[in-house]
Amino acid sequence: MTPPPDLRALIVDVDGTLAETERDGHRVAFNRAFASLGLDWEWDVLAYGHWLRVPGGRERLRAYIDARADAPAGHAARDELARALHQCKNVEYAALVETGAIAARPGVLRLLDECAEEGLQVAVATTTGRSNIDALFPRLFGANWEARFAALVCAEDAPRKKPDPLAYQLALAGLGVDSAQALAIEDSPAGLAAARAADVRCLVTRSMYFAEAGFPGAVAVIDDLDAPPSWPGADGVRVGLGALRALHRSARQACPA
């Protein structure tokens, strides 16, 4: 039997995976954008969880606008409102990030430091826009954050949003690795589906908004990267590279294609 390929790259999502950005970041910024444009609209925590099922910020806004009885009439007017709201929201989000209100999820900085020390490539595959990355990543990872990532795929690069696999396909191409040599970390069903559609095995770290979701097809589901790994061959009390290599190996042995 041919041995499974070695793990050569990690591909990570951003919102909900690297940081809990949705409830106290994007949601608040959307509400500020509504107010800035004179709209008496608001997403509370529960309502935003519902609309979060629509991947992509502008797409989420457009779906919400279509559901509003007080929205402008006509596709062009609704598209323009979604564009204006999304642009304003990104400015508000950057301002929120500057306050230091959003931190990395448990274990994220530790794991990425370990990847850098051991020379394992890391890529980002996200449906969020580049401006949100440019606002958040210096806060999470420091001024030299770009050196941490061998490939960066954002909404502008992959207009087909998750669960479409385009973001993962572009990340794999940027990394120069085969899907069998990569492992993904996601927090949502759509992210998991995108990784699997690109034939990338996926570990799920549950985020607040998807804490009760089902994740069929994930190689493992845990609360966060500081949780003890429970899969065969894993070592340590928290998820590190050794545990990820063991997970990748066992997943490929169990289902090589």
ZAMARGU-4260 file (C-alpha; in steps of 0.2 Angstrom, whole numbers, plus 5000, padded with zeros to 4 digits):
<rodrens>
0) 5000/5000/5000 | 5006/5017/4995 | 5009/5028/5011 | 4998/5044/5012 | 5007/5060/5007
5) 5015/5071/5020 | 5007/5087/5026 | 5015/5101/5017 | 5003/5115/5020 | 4989/5122/5031
10) 4974/5132/5023 | 4964/5142/5035 | 4948/5152/5035 | 4947/5169/5044 | 4931/5174/5051
15) 4926/5163/5065 | 4941/5152/5063 | 4956/5163/5066 | 4946/5176/5076 | 4928/5177/5083
20) 4925/5192/5071 | 4907/5190/5067 | 4896/5194/5083 | 4907/5209/5089 | 4915/5214/5073
25) 4906/5212/5057 | 4888/5213/5065 | 4892/5229/5074 | 4900/5236/5059 | 4885/5232/5048
30) 4873/5240/5061 | 4884/5256/5061 | 4883/5256/5042 | 4864/5255/5042 | 4863/5270/5054
35) 4876/5280/5044 | 4865/5278/5028 | 4849/5283/5038 | 4842/5266/5039 | 4831/5260/5054
40) 4838/5242/5052 | 4848/5232/5065 | 4854/5214/5066 | 4854/5208/5084 | 4865/5193/5089
45) 4852/5180/5084 | 4846/5189/5068 | 4864/5190/5062 | 4867/5172/5065 | 4852/5168/5053
50) 4859/5180/5039 | 4877/5173/5042 | 4871/5157/5032 | 4873/5168/5016 | 4892/5168/5013
55) 4900/5185/5008 | 4896/5202/5016 | 4889/5210/5001 | 4879/5194/4996 | 4872/5194/5014
60) 4867/5212/5012 | 4859/5209/4996 | 4849/5194/5002 | 4843/5205/5017 | 4838/5219/5007
65) 4828/5208/4996 | 4818/5202/5011 | 4814/5219/5017 | 4797/5227/5013 | 4805/5244/5015
70) 4819/5241/5003 | 4821/5251/4987 | 4812/5245/4972 | 4822/5237/4957 | 4838/5227/4956
75) 4849/5242/4951 | 4844/5252/4967 | 4846/5237/4978 | 4863/5233/4971 | 4869/5250/4974
80) 4862/5251/4992 | 4871/5234/4995 | 4887/5241/4988 | 4886/5257/4998 | 4882/5248/5014
85) 4896/5236/5012 | 4909/5250/5008 | 4903/5259/5024 | 4903/5243/5034 | 4921/5239/5029
90) 4927/5257/5036 | 4917/5254/5052 | 4925/5236/5054 | 4942/5243/5052 | 4938/5256/5065
95) 4932/5243/5077 | 4948/5232/5074 | 4959/5247/5079 | 4951/5247/5096 | 4959/5230/5099
100) 4941/5223/5102 | 4945/5207/5092 | 4958/5194/5097 | 4964/5178/5089 | 4955/5162/5095
105) 4963/5151/5107 | 4979/5142/5100 | 4979/5151/5084 | 4995/5162/5087 | 5004/5147/5095
110) 5000/5135/5080 | 5005/5148/5067 | 5021/5151/5077 | 5024/5133/5076 | 5021/5132/5057
115) 5034/5146/5055 | 5047/5138/5066 | 5045/5121/5056 | 5043/5128/5039 | 5026/5122/5036
120) 5017/5133/5023 | 5001/5142/5028 | 4988/5150/5016 | 4972/5159/5019 | 4956/5155/5010
125) 4942/5167/5014 | 4927/5175/5007 | 4930/5191/5017 | 4937/5206/5007 | 4956/5211/5007
130) 4952/5227/5016 | 4946/5217/5031 | 4962/5207/5031 | 4972/5222/5030 | 4963/5229/5045
135) 4963/5213/5056 | 4980/5204/5052 | 4992/5218/5058 | 4982/5218/5075 | 4983/5199/5076
140) 5000/5195/5069 | 5010/5211/5069 | 5016/5223/5056 | 5026/5209/5047 | 5010/5198/5046
145) 5012/5195/5027 | 5028/5184/5030 | 5017/5171/5039 | 5007/5167/5024 | 5013/5158/5008
150) 4996/5162/4999 | 4982/5174/5002 | 4965/5171/4994 | 4951/5184/4998 | 4934/5188/4991
155) 4941/5199/4977 | 4951/5184/4971 | 4937/5171/4972 | 4921/5179/4968 | 4912/5162/4969
160) 4909/5161/4988 | 4910/5145/4999 | 4904/5132/4998 | 4911/5134/4980 | 4929/5127/4981
165) 4937/5141/4971 | 4945/5149/4986 | 4953/5132/4990 | 4958/5129/4972 | 4967/5146/4971
170) 4975/5143/4988 | 4982/5126/4982 | 4989/5134/4966 | 4997/5148/4976 | 5005/5135/4988
175) 5011/5124/4974 | 5004/5108/4983 | 4992/5095/4979 | 4976/5094/4988 | 4982/5078/4996
180) 4996/5087/5004 | 4985/5100/5013 | 4974/5101/5028 | 4961/5115/5031 | 4954/5123/5046
185) 4936/5130/5045 | 4922/5134/5057 | 4907/5133/5046 | 4897/5121/5036 | 4900/5131/5020
190) 4919/5132/5023 | 4919/5113/5026 | 4910/5110/5010 | 4922/5121/5000 | 4937/5112/5007
195) 4930/5095/5004 | 4924/5100/4986 | 4943/5104/4983 | 4948/5087/4990 | 4956/5095/5005
200) 4953/5086/5022 | 4946/5098/5035 | 4947/5100/5054 | 4933/5111/5061 | 4935/5122/5076
205) 4918/5127/5081 | 4914/5146/5082 | 4900/5154/5091 | 4888/5155/5077 | 4890/5137/5072
210) 4892/5129/5089 | 4877/5118/5086 | 4879/5114/5067 | 4883/5097/5060 | 4899/5094/5051
215) 4898/5078/5041 | 4914/5075/5031 | 4925/5084/5044 | 4940/5074/5049 | 4938/5080/5067
220) 4927/5093/5076 | 4934/5102/5091 | 4930/5118/5101 | 4946/5127/5098 | 4965/5123/5095
225) 4969/5123/5113 | 4957/5108/5116 | 4965/5091/5118 | 4966/5082/5102 | 4957/5065/5103
230) 4962/5057/5086 | 4974/5042/5084 | 4992/5046/5085 | 4990/5064/5092 | 5002/5069/5105
235) 5001/5084/5118 | 4987/5092/5128 | 4983/5105/5114 | 4982/5104/5095 | 5000/5107/5088
240) 5008/5102/5072 | 5012/5084/5078 | 4993/5082/5081 | 4989/5089/5064 | 5001/5078/5055
245) 4993/5063/5064 | 4976/5069/5059 | 4981/5072/5041 | 4989/5055/5040 | 4975/5045/5047
250) 4962/5054/5036 | 4971/5050/5021 | 4974/5032/5026 | 4955/5030/5030 | 4950/5038/5013
255) 4964/5041/5001 | 4954/5048/4987
</rodrens>
